[in-house]
Structure formats: structure tokens, C-alpha cells
């Protein structure tokens, strides 16, 4: 109830100022995200490793930084992030085979910790990945930082509680 009392004690101008500060924090985060997209050339410049299929190279919860690569610059053993039609979550795996033609390229991938290639993950009848499937190539990582995202997705109420607490802190801060 202290939160409600604090809000009632604030003047309208001070309360408006706090909400504007909150909006500026959210807008700043969105601007930083868009700048990362522009810099990397990827639709999703940061991804979290969600499974153990790339161990020991990457572990569940590692945060990967991606960049966009021209079609001709992929090499065997590059780690790429790709999306398959019908699946919303991108997959992080290593390039196992590369097939290049004059106007296009094809990639076969495999998780380091998986016994076989990824053709079983691809769309029915699809044997290779093409440029439209590739999100980007992994260029750097922060170990285990992405566990926050995994926990928030596994326990959605925790996500809402954290957002609510942070919002209350910003709004009731009198500085």
C-alpha cells in the first residue's frame, strides 16, 4: 500500500515527469535495438542458445551476436542461425556442407552435439538451407547471460512481476 500512498503524495507534474522518464527508457531500449539491427544487417542481431545441441561450443543460455554475411562468404564450420518455415524459434548450428552455384548457395547444417545432420529439422522435402533461411552468422557471445530470457519464458508470471516492480520503482523514484 505504500506504493499507492507514494503515488497520491506526488504532484501531477512530478507524476507526469516520472511517466515520461519511463517512456524514455523504453524508447531508448528500442532505439538501441534498431541500431543493432542496422549495424549487424540482421533482422535479429542477438539470439539466445535454447538447447544443448551446440555443446561444447555454446551452452544453453549463451547470448550470441550475429552479423549478416554475403552469400559467397559462408564457409564450412561457420556457425549460422537459421529459421525454418513453420517454426518461430531460430536454430543455431554449424555449417557441415556448402554447395555453391553461380546465382545461389545451399547449406547443410548440424549441431555439434547431434549425431546426424539437420535434414530432419528442415521442412518436409527440403534438403538444403538457402539464403532466405539464414538469419546471420555468429560473431561473438556472452556466456549464460541469456538464461534470464529462458527463465522469463519458462515462468511468464515472473516476467510480468519483474516488469511491474521495475515500473513501480521508476514511477515512485523522486529524484
MOZIUR-V943353 format. One record per pair of residues at least 24 apart in sequence whose ideal C-beta (glycine too) atoms are under 10 Angstrom apart, sorted by the first residue. I is the first residue (numbers start at 1). J is the second residue. Records with the same first field share a line. If there is no record, write none. Layout:
BEGIN
I=J ; J
END
This chain:
BEGIN
2=172
3=168 ; 169 ; 171 ; 172
5=172
6=168 ; 171 ; 172 ; 173 ; 174
7=168 ; 171 ; 172
9=172 ; 174
10=171 ; 172 ; 174
14=174
15=171 ; 172
18=167 ; 170 ; 171 ; 172 ; 173 ; 174 ; 175
19=167 ; 170 ; 171
21=170 ; 171 ; 173 ; 175
22=166 ; 167 ; 169 ; 170 ; 171 ; 173
23=170
25=166 ; 167 ; 170
26=167 ; 170
36=65 ; 66
37=68
39=67
40=65 ; 66 ; 67 ; 68 ; 136 ; 137 ; 139
41=66 ; 67 ; 68 ; 69 ; 70 ; 136
42=66 ; 67 ; 68 ; 69 ; 81 ; 134 ; 135 ; 136 ; 137 ; 139
43=68 ; 83 ; 90 ; 135 ; 136
44=81 ; 83 ; 90 ; 135 ; 136
45=135 ; 136 ; 139
46=136 ; 140 ; 142 ; 145 ; 146 ; 149
47=81 ; 89 ; 90 ; 91 ; 92 ; 135 ; 136 ; 138 ; 146 ; 149
48=89 ; 90 ; 92 ; 142 ; 144 ; 145 ; 146 ; 147 ; 148 ; 149 ; 150 ; 153
49=81 ; 91 ; 92 ; 138 ; 141 ; 143 ; 144 ; 146 ; 147 ; 150
50=89 ; 90 ; 91 ; 92 ; 146 ; 149 ; 150 ; 153
51=89 ; 91 ; 92 ; 111 ; 113 ; 114
52=111 ; 112 ; 113 ; 114
53=91 ; 92 ; 93 ; 94 ; 110 ; 111 ; 112 ; 113 ; 114 ; 118 ; 121
54=79 ; 91 ; 92 ; 93 ; 94 ; 110 ; 111 ; 112 ; 113 ; 114 ; 138
55=111 ; 112 ; 113
56=112 ; 113
57=92 ; 94 ; 111 ; 112 ; 113 ; 138 ; 141
58=92 ; 94 ; 111 ; 112 ; 113 ; 138 ; 141 ; 143 ; 146
59=141 ; 143 ; 144 ; 146 ; 147
60=144 ; 146 ; 147 ; 150
61=142 ; 143 ; 144 ; 145 ; 146 ; 147 ; 148 ; 149 ; 150 ; 151
62=92 ; 138 ; 141 ; 142 ; 143 ; 144 ; 145 ; 146 ; 147
63=140 ; 141 ; 142 ; 143 ; 144 ; 145 ; 146 ; 147 ; 148 ; 149
64=92 ; 136 ; 137 ; 138 ; 139 ; 140 ; 141 ; 142 ; 146
65=136 ; 138 ; 139 ; 140 ; 141 ; 142
66=90 ; 92 ; 134 ; 135 ; 136 ; 137 ; 138 ; 139 ; 140
67=136 ; 137 ; 138 ; 139 ; 140
68=134 ; 135 ; 136 ; 137
69=131 ; 134 ; 136 ; 137 ; 139
70=105 ; 131
71=100 ; 103 ; 104 ; 105 ; 107 ; 130 ; 131 ; 134
72=100 ; 105
73=105 ; 137
74=98 ; 100 ; 105 ; 107 ; 129 ; 131 ; 134 ; 137
75=137
76=107 ; 108
78=107 ; 109 ; 137 ; 138
79=109 ; 112 ; 136 ; 137 ; 138 ; 139 ; 141
80=107 ; 109 ; 129 ; 133 ; 134 ; 135 ; 136 ; 137 ; 138
81=109 ; 133 ; 134 ; 135 ; 136 ; 137 ; 138
82=107 ; 109 ; 118 ; 121 ; 122 ; 129 ; 130 ; 132 ; 133 ; 134 ; 135 ; 136
83=129 ; 132 ; 133 ; 134 ; 135
84=118 ; 121 ; 122 ; 123 ; 126 ; 129 ; 133
85=122 ; 123 ; 124 ; 126 ; 132 ; 133
86=123 ; 124
87=121 ; 122 ; 123
90=133 ; 134 ; 135 ; 136
91=118 ; 121 ; 122 ; 129 ; 133 ; 135
92=135 ; 138
93=117 ; 118 ; 121 ; 129
94=118 ; 138
95=129 ; 134 ; 137
97=128
98=128
99=127 ; 128
104=128 ; 130 ; 131
105=129 ; 130 ; 131 ; 134
106=130 ; 131 ; 133
107=131 ; 133 ; 134
109=133 ; 134
END
